[in-house]
Amino acid sequence: MEDADHGPQNPYAALEGYGVYDARGEKAGQVEATVYDAPSDTLKYISARGRG
């Protein structure tokens, strides 16, 4: 993951803390982190914490 940008240049960092919902519309957790590929300007992954 050497292309991943976790720093302040990550435009997707603003998604951290947003809710994650299942197909029924029920809250399933929240976004904890994002992985951004700077060379391709693409969001690659999100890490989400579930409801447990």
C-alpha positions in Angstrom: 0.0 0.0 0.0 2.8 2.4 -0.7 0.6 4.5 -2.9 -2.0 5.0 -0.1 -2.3 8.5 1.3 -3.5 8.7 4.9 -2.4 12.3 5.5 -4.0 15.7 5.2 -4.0 15.5 1.4 -6.6 12.8 1.5 -9.9 14.4 0.2 -11.9 11.4 1.5 -10.8 11.9 5.1 -14.0 14.0 5.6 -16.0 10.7 5.3 -14.6 9.5 8.7 -17.3 9.5 11.3 -20.1 9.2 8.8 -22.7 6.5 9.4 -22.8 3.2 7.4 -26.2 1.7 6.7 -27.4 -1.7 5.7 -29.8 -2.5 2.9 -32.8 -2.0 5.2 -31.6 1.5 6.1 -30.6 0.6 9.6 -27.3 1.9 11.0 -24.6 -0.7 10.8 -21.7 1.3 12.1 -19.5 4.3 11.1 -16.5 5.0 8.9 -13.3 5.0 10.9 -10.6 5.5 8.2 -10.2 5.9 4.4 -7.4 4.8 2.1 -6.8 7.1 -0.8 -4.6 6.4 -3.8 -3.1 9.8 -4.7 -1.6 8.9 -8.1 -4.9 7.7 -9.4 -7.0 10.1 -7.3 -9.2 7.3 -6.2 -10.8 6.2 -2.9 -9.6 2.6 -2.5 -11.0 1.4 0.8 -12.9 2.4 3.9 -12.5 0.9 7.3 -15.8 0.8 9.3 -16.6 -0.2 12.8 -19.8 -2.2 13.1 -22.5 -2.1 15.7 -20.8 -5.0 17.5 
